[in-house]
Amino acid sequence: MVIRLFPRVSSRWLAAALAVAGFAVLVPAAYSAPPPNDAFAAAAAITGTTGSTGGVNTEATKEPGEPNHGDNAGGHSVWYSWTAPLSGSVLVDTCTASFDTLLAAYQGASVSSLTMLASDDDSCETGSRIAF
């Protein structure tokens, strides 16, 4: 996931959900449990104004109260949180992913009370791109 910040609007806190759509994989023994950031409350923190992060979504789940990301009822998401260090617009993408992704950004303090800021499915081949 790539994050770029362009100064323009007020700072926002967000949690981005990266969900899998139509992806099947043989699960190696190393991935026999959900990833650490499977739950909203355990979102992996991202810092800075630009950069990238990686992770796995094999064995990821959908937790009770979790929204349908981009109106997709799929059931596999991992969570990242980021607090903007300055005011600006944000661009987040998964355009270099090697599998089909769906990306959504939210504002809120709990998984059942999120407000969607943006979502996308496949605007860059199998990857997704959002800006807000």
N, C-alpha and C positions, 0 to 999 in steps of 0.2 A: 504494500500500500504506500503510495506517495502522497505527501502532504506539502502544499505550497500555500503561503499566506501572502495576500496582496492587500496593503493598507487601503481601507475604504469604509468599513462599517464598524459597529461596536463589537467589542470582544464577546465571545460566547463560549460556553462549555458545551462539549458535545460528546456523545458516545456513538461510535460508528459500528454498525453491525455488518459484518461480511458474511453473507449467506451463500450456500452452494445451491445451484439449480441444475438438475440433471447430471450430476457427477457421481460416478460409482468408482470405487477403488477396493482392491483387496487390502484388508487391514493387517499390517504387520503386527507382531506381538508388542512392539514398542508403543503402539497406539491402542491399547486395549481399554483405555479410559478416556473420557472427554478431556479436551485441552484445558489448561488452568484458567483461561479466560472464556470458558463456555457460558458462565453466568454473568449477567449484567453487573451484579455486585462485585465480581472479581475481574472487571475490565482491566486489560493491560494498559498501563499508562504510556502515552507518547508525549515527548517534550520537544520544545524548539519551534522554529518557524518553518523549517523545511527538513525533509529527510524521508526515510523509508523504514519500514518494519516488516518483519516476516512472522510466520507462525504456521500452525497446522489447524485444520478444521475437521480432520478425520475424527469420527466419533462425537462430533459436536451435536448438541441437542437444541431443542426449542423449549424454553422454560415457561411455566404458567404465567399468563398475563403478557407475554411477549407479543408485540405487534406483528402483523404480516408485512414484512419488508417489501416495499414497492408493490403492495397488494398481492404478493406471492405467499401462499400459505405454507411454503416449504418448511422443513423442520431442522435446519442445521445452521447455526450462527455462532460466531465468536465476537467478542466485544472489545473495543478499544476506547479509552477515554483520553481527551486532550483539552487542556485549558489554554486558550489563545493568550500568548504573552504580550500581544498588542492588538490594536484595532485593525481590522482588515477583512477582506474577502478570503474564502478558503477554497482550495481545489484539492480534492482527494480522488485518487484513482487506483484501480487494480489492473491497469492496461497491460502490464507485463505478466499477469497470472497465466499459468499453464493449464488452467481449467476454467470452466464457466463460473462467473461470479455475479453476485447481486450485491449492491452497496447501498446503504442508507445511513443517514446521519440524523440524530435526534438531540433534543434538549430536554433535560428532566432529571429528577433525583431518584426515581425508581422505575423498574421495568414496566410496571402497569400504568404509569402516568407520563409517558413520553410524548413529546410533540415532534412530529417529523419535520426536519428542515429541508431535506432533499433525498431523492432516491434515484437509482438508475440500474438498468439491466442491459448490459452488452452494447453500450454506445461506442466501445472500441474493441471490435472483434469479440472475443470471449470475456474481456474485461469490462469494467464499469467506471464511470467518471461522474462525480457530483461537484457542484460549486454552490456556495451560499455566502 
